[in-house]
Amino acid sequence: MERIGWSLAIVLCCLYSTSCAWHDPAKDLSLYRITNDQAGHEYAKTEQFLVPVGSVIFINGLEFEPGVSTLTTKQKLIVQDVFNCLEEITENTVNDTHTVRVAEHKKLKLEIRGYPDISDSSTVNPTISEVRAKAVTDWLTYLGTPPWRLEATGFNSRSAAHAKENSKKPGRVEFIRIQ
């Protein structure tokens, strides 16, 4: 019976301690999920941006209507949520005691990719995809995201490979973690 008591004590210790051999604090991201039910996280969740370099992050609602490259009121709210997520990860890390992870988050950089309409061709409107990406980048910068953290890229339909990929993502804007 005493053996069961010690086993239970060890398990409880591991659950409440960051020094247990079975607990990996580098993978514990629960503290970044505590704000998901709060205002400012209706459209984007912080953990969507807690991804490895090279990962694609798609936020619903950032698809542009054909021919449009300016943000709607709702899209501005969505980008505000993205800003809140980025701020939580890169600036508001006071509760995160894992110093390596905090340092990595401080260097976070994103490529914002804009895609053309399904009917776009490079002769009709070669830059709408870039203007869309820049609209999101500009709004994030306006809200306070440092410009060095963001890179806008527009995809057009010049190559057959791009045209095929773009046809799956008409009017879409997505984020790629590049650092």
DRENDRENTOR-113454 format. One record per residue (C-alpha): residue number from 1; x, y, z. Coordinates in nm, 2 decimals. Example, Ala and Ser with C-alpha at 12.3 -4.5 7.8 and 13.67 -1.06 7.14 Angstrom:
! residues 2
+------+--------+--------+--------+
! mido !     c1 !     c2 !     c3 !
+------+--------+--------+--------+
!    1 !   1.23 !  -0.45 !   0.78 !
!    2 !   1.37 !  -0.11 !   0.71 !
+------+--------+--------+--------+
***
This chain:
! residues 179
+------+--------+--------+--------+
! mido !     c1 !     c2 !     c3 !
+------+--------+--------+--------+
!    1 !   0.00 !   0.00 !   0.00 !
!    2 !   0.29 !   0.23 !   0.08 !
!    3 !   0.43 !   0.17 !  -0.27 !
!    4 !   0.10 !   0.28 !  -0.43 !
!    5 !   0.12 !   0.60 !  -0.22 !
!    6 !   0.47 !   0.68 !  -0.34 !
!    7 !   0.37 !   0.61 !  -0.70 !
!    8 !   0.08 !   0.84 !  -0.67 !
!    9 !   0.30 !   1.11 !  -0.52 !
!   10 !   0.54 !   1.08 !  -0.81 !
!   11 !   0.27 !   1.11 !  -1.06 !
!   12 !   0.12 !   1.41 !  -0.89 !
!   13 !   0.46 !   1.57 !  -0.87 !
!   14 !   0.50 !   1.53 !  -1.24 !
!   15 !   0.17 !   1.68 !  -1.31 !
!   16 !   0.24 !   2.00 !  -1.11 !
!   17 !   0.62 !   2.03 !  -1.16 !
!   18 !   0.83 !   2.14 !  -1.46 !
!   19 !   1.13 !   1.94 !  -1.34 !
!   20 !   0.98 !   1.59 !  -1.38 !
!   21 !   1.16 !   1.37 !  -1.63 !
!   22 !   0.83 !   1.29 !  -1.81 !
!   23 !   0.72 !   1.65 !  -1.84 !
!   24 !   0.86 !   1.84 !  -2.15 !
!   25 !   0.81 !   2.22 !  -2.09 !
!   26 !   0.92 !   2.29 !  -2.45 !
!   27 !   0.61 !   2.12 !  -2.57 !
!   28 !   0.37 !   2.26 !  -2.31 !
!   29 !   0.19 !   2.55 !  -2.48 !
!   30 !  -0.12 !   2.55 !  -2.27 !
!   31 !  -0.04 !   2.89 !  -2.13 !
!   32 !  -0.09 !   3.04 !  -2.48 !
!   33 !  -0.44 !   2.89 !  -2.50 !
!   34 !  -0.58 !   3.06 !  -2.19 !
!   35 !  -0.71 !   3.37 !  -2.39 !
!   36 !  -0.89 !   3.17 !  -2.66 !
!   37 !  -1.23 !   3.24 !  -2.51 !
!   38 !  -1.16 !   3.60 !  -2.45 !
!   39 !  -1.25 !   3.90 !  -2.67 !
!   40 !  -1.01 !   3.94 !  -2.95 !
!   41 !  -0.98 !   3.57 !  -3.03 !
!   42 !  -1.31 !   3.51 !  -3.20 !
!   43 !  -1.16 !   3.45 !  -3.55 !
!   44 !  -0.80 !   3.36 !  -3.48 !
!   45 !  -0.65 !   3.14 !  -3.21 !
!   46 !  -0.30 !   3.19 !  -3.07 !
!   47 !  -0.20 !   2.82 !  -3.11 !
!   48 !  -0.26 !   2.86 !  -3.49 !
!   49 !   0.06 !   3.06 !  -3.49 !
!   50 !   0.26 !   2.82 !  -3.26 !
!   51 !   0.38 !   2.62 !  -3.55 !
!   52 !   0.72 !   2.51 !  -3.69 !
!   53 !   0.90 !   2.72 !  -3.95 !
!   54 !   0.75 !   2.65 !  -4.29 !
!   55 !   0.40 !   2.58 !  -4.17 !
!   56 !   0.10 !   2.73 !  -4.35 !
!   57 !  -0.16 !   2.92 !  -4.13 !
!   58 !  -0.50 !   2.98 !  -4.29 !
!   59 !  -0.75 !   3.20 !  -4.11 !
!   60 !  -1.11 !   3.17 !  -4.23 !
!   61 !  -1.26 !   3.49 !  -4.35 !
!   62 !  -0.95 !   3.64 !  -4.51 !
!   63 !  -1.07 !   3.54 !  -4.86 !
!   64 !  -1.12 !   3.84 !  -5.09 !
!   65 !  -1.42 !   3.87 !  -5.32 !
!   66 !  -1.33 !   3.87 !  -5.69 !
!   67 !  -1.16 !   4.20 !  -5.80 !
!   68 !  -1.14 !   4.33 !  -5.44 !
!   69 !  -0.81 !   4.40 !  -5.26 !
!   70 !  -0.92 !   4.62 !  -4.97 !
!   71 !  -1.01 !   4.48 !  -4.63 !
!   72 !  -1.37 !   4.47 !  -4.53 !
!   73 !  -1.47 !   4.57 !  -4.17 !
!   74 !  -1.50 !   4.20 !  -4.08 !
!   75 !  -1.16 !   4.13 !  -4.23 !
!   76 !  -1.01 !   4.41 !  -4.03 !
!   77 !  -1.15 !   4.24 !  -3.71 !
!   78 !  -1.00 !   3.91 !  -3.82 !
!   79 !  -0.66 !   4.08 !  -3.87 !
!   80 !  -0.70 !   4.24 !  -3.53 !
!   81 !  -0.74 !   3.89 !  -3.39 !
!   82 !  -0.42 !   3.78 !  -3.57 !
!   83 !  -0.25 !   4.09 !  -3.42 !
!   84 !  -0.37 !   3.98 !  -3.07 !
!   85 !  -0.23 !   3.63 !  -3.13 !
!   86 !   0.11 !   3.76 !  -3.25 !
!   87 !   0.13 !   4.00 !  -2.95 !
!   88 !   0.05 !   3.72 !  -2.71 !
!   89 !   0.32 !   3.50 !  -2.86 !
!   90 !   0.60 !   3.76 !  -2.92 !
!   91 !   0.55 !   4.03 !  -2.65 !
!   92 !   0.33 !   3.90 !  -2.37 !
!   93 !   0.54 !   3.60 !  -2.27 !
!   94 !   0.56 !   3.69 !  -1.90 !
!   95 !   0.40 !   3.36 !  -1.79 !
!   96 !   0.62 !   3.15 !  -2.01 !
!   97 !   0.92 !   3.03 !  -1.81 !
!   98 !   1.08 !   2.84 !  -2.10 !
!   99 !   1.35 !   3.09 !  -2.20 !
!  100 !   1.45 !   2.91 !  -2.52 !
!  101 !   1.09 !   2.91 !  -2.65 !
!  102 !   1.04 !   3.28 !  -2.55 !
!  103 !   1.36 !   3.37 !  -2.74 !
!  104 !   1.24 !   3.18 !  -3.04 !
!  105 !   0.90 !   3.35 !  -3.04 !
!  106 !   1.06 !   3.69 !  -3.01 !
!  107 !   1.22 !   3.62 !  -3.36 !
!  108 !   0.89 !   3.51 !  -3.52 !
!  109 !   0.86 !   3.63 !  -3.88 !
!  110 !   0.57 !   3.56 !  -4.12 !
!  111 !   0.52 !   3.57 !  -4.49 !
!  112 !   0.17 !   3.68 !  -4.59 !
!  113 !   0.07 !   3.53 !  -4.92 !
!  114 !  -0.20 !   3.67 !  -5.13 !
!  115 !  -0.36 !   3.48 !  -5.41 !
!  116 !  -0.54 !   3.60 !  -5.72 !
!  117 !  -0.90 !   3.54 !  -5.82 !
!  118 !  -0.96 !   3.21 !  -6.00 !
!  119 !  -1.02 !   3.40 !  -6.33 !
!  120 !  -0.71 !   3.63 !  -6.29 !
!  121 !  -0.44 !   3.61 !  -6.55 !
!  122 !  -0.11 !   3.79 !  -6.54 !
!  123 !  -0.22 !   4.02 !  -6.83 !
!  124 !  -0.55 !   4.12 !  -6.66 !
!  125 !  -0.43 !   4.20 !  -6.30 !
!  126 !  -0.08 !   4.09 !  -6.22 !
!  127 !  -0.07 !   4.25 !  -5.88 !
!  128 !  -0.40 !   4.20 !  -5.71 !
!  129 !  -0.26 !   3.91 !  -5.51 !
!  130 !   0.03 !   4.13 !  -5.39 !
!  131 !  -0.20 !   4.42 !  -5.30 !
!  132 !  -0.41 !   4.17 !  -5.09 !
!  133 !  -0.11 !   4.05 !  -4.90 !
!  134 !   0.01 !   4.41 !  -4.85 !
!  135 !  -0.34 !   4.51 !  -4.72 !
!  136 !  -0.31 !   4.25 !  -4.45 !
!  137 !   0.05 !   4.34 !  -4.38 !
!  138 !  -0.03 !   4.72 !  -4.37 !
!  139 !  -0.32 !   4.66 !  -4.12 !
!  140 !  -0.10 !   4.45 !  -3.89 !
!  141 !   0.17 !   4.72 !  -3.90 !
!  142 !  -0.09 !   4.99 !  -3.84 !
!  143 !  -0.20 !   4.79 !  -3.53 !
!  144 !   0.15 !   4.77 !  -3.40 !
!  145 !   0.32 !   4.47 !  -3.54 !
!  146 !   0.69 !   4.56 !  -3.63 !
!  147 !   0.74 !   4.57 !  -4.01 !
!  148 !   1.05 !   4.35 !  -3.99 !
!  149 !   0.82 !   4.07 !  -3.87 !
!  150 !   0.61 !   4.06 !  -4.19 !
!  151 !   0.68 !   4.00 !  -4.55 !
!  152 !   0.40 !   4.04 !  -4.82 !
!  153 !   0.41 !   3.81 !  -5.12 !
!  154 !   0.16 !   3.80 !  -5.41 !
!  155 !   0.12 !   3.49 !  -5.63 !
!  156 !   0.00 !   3.53 !  -5.98 !
!  157 !  -0.09 !   3.29 !  -6.26 !
!  158 !   0.22 !   3.33 !  -6.48 !
!  159 !   0.34 !   2.97 !  -6.45 !
!  160 !   0.13 !   2.66 !  -6.50 !
!  161 !   0.24 !   2.53 !  -6.15 !
!  162 !   0.13 !   2.86 !  -5.99 !
!  163 !  -0.20 !   2.87 !  -6.19 !
!  164 !  -0.29 !   2.52 !  -6.07 !
!  165 !  -0.20 !   2.60 !  -5.70 !
!  166 !  -0.38 !   2.94 !  -5.72 !
!  167 !  -0.70 !   2.78 !  -5.86 !
!  168 !  -0.73 !   2.60 !  -5.52 !
!  169 !  -0.70 !   2.93 !  -5.33 !
!  170 !  -0.89 !   3.20 !  -5.51 !
!  171 !  -0.88 !   3.53 !  -5.33 !
!  172 !  -0.72 !   3.37 !  -5.03 !
!  173 !  -0.46 !   3.52 !  -4.79 !
!  174 !  -0.25 !   3.28 !  -4.58 !
!  175 !   0.04 !   3.31 !  -4.34 !
!  176 !   0.37 !   3.11 !  -4.36 !
!  177 !   0.60 !   3.11 !  -4.06 !
!  178 !   0.94 !   3.19 !  -4.21 !
!  179 !   1.13 !   3.23 !  -3.88 !
+------+--------+--------+--------+
***
